[in-house]
Amino acid sequence: MNKRKIIIIYSPIQGEGGGVDVDVLGAIEGFYNSKKFKHIYLVANKTTLKRFPEIKKMTTIIKTPYLLDNKIVRKLLKGRIFTFLGIVLIPITTTFKLIFHINKKRDLISLLVFYNATGGALLAYLIALTGFDIKKKCLSLTGMPSFLLNNKVKWRDLESKLIKKIWSIFSLSSYDSIFCLSLSTKNILKKLFAHKNEFNFIHVPNPSFHSKRELILKDLHDKYKKQILNKSYTPTKFKKTLNLLLVGRFSKQKNQSLAIRAVKNFNNPNYKIKITLFGNGDEESNLKQLVKQLNLEKIVIFKNFSNNILKNIIKYDAILCTSLWEDSSVFLNESLSIGIPVIAQLNLHGIESYTLNQKLKPLFFRSYDEASVKKSIEYLQNNTEEISKVFLEEAPLKLFLHTSKSYSDLTTKYLA
């Protein structure tokens, strides 16, 4: 009997529709078009399904427990308790549901896990425990865990070492190949696990740009180019309000409070500033309270996450990223591919080539304080015309186009 090849795609709990969801959609599109898998099963929550309804046409959905989608539960079980619950509960319920979908004698399983290395490893273990044959197990890392990247995480040394040990021995050892979405991720992992020769680290540049987003990006790039070249950006003629955009779930990692504090004493006779925050998340109420305390209600605008953000991106003058740690940020890369200026932390992964440009270097602040961020914003205001044209010239649109197919080919090669 010829065995049917099926693939199970497991992604982490995304609070309010994170960038990982975009990568998942790109992978699904690739597997679906390859026709090499009889069935594609996706473990997903209602946020992902609501954000990308087209997923339902290409996959069989294994829904995550309703308990983990409930906003009240999310608020009550903050931080590590909620994370631990998700890591344990989702693999257990997923394995139970898969028993009714797959056949031990007929099906050959491949597993692709996005970011949640520990949860995916547990899922693989449980599936194997029930007697199913798993041919390939791959992990796609859109970023690095905080304890590997972020020096600001003040955990006890013993706890940090324990987590690293568990993560390396139990989680990573469960996979045949690890897709790294940035060279920095690949280099960090190779250095950290140099003693593990069996680990297959593969660099996959920007897989999230599936065909639908590629067309949007190309169209936006053309519109933005025309907009920049037909407009004067000298300080005296620049429009009165500088519109900055922040996109991402409201969390301590994304650090939106830094942007809010940075504009509290922003006094420039020639310019006004407005910051729009798109997203949802656990820190939303705290951020809104901070805005109220600083009397910034007319300057800082909150908007719920929307699929139309990308289509409206060229209405803003620059993207502001204040994340404490970030790796190959989807929205940041999309902004850069269009040519829109970015203000971000100097050591943010994925922007290395931009920080080497002397004209752009002042846009990338070194320390996480409002004075540094404010200084970067002022530099953009005083050099807007020149900076906008440099970003437009540097826009690596060709790098991003066609990566969906290459990612599809690569993942199919290692999983089919």
Secondary structure, DSSP 8 states (H G I E B T S, - for coil): ---EEEEEEE----SSS-HHHHHHHHHHHHHHHHT--SEEEEEE-HHHHHH-TTHHHHSEEEE--HHHH-HHHHHHS-THHHHHHHHHHHHHHHHHHHTTT--TTTEEEEEEEES-HHHHHHHHHHHHHTT--EEEEEEEESS--HHHH-TT----HHHHHHHHHHIIIIIGGG-SEEEESSHHHHHHHHHHTTT-TT--EEE---TT--HHHHHHHHHHHHHHHHHHHTS---TTTS-SEEEEEEES--STTTTHHHHHHHTTT---TT-EEEEEEE---TTHHHHHHHHHHTT-TTTEEEE---TTTGGGGGGSSEEEE--SS-BS-HHHHHHHHHT--EEEETT-BT-HHHHT-TTTGGGEESSSSHHHHHHHHHHHHHTHHHHHHHHHHH--HHHHTTHHHHHHHHHHHHH-
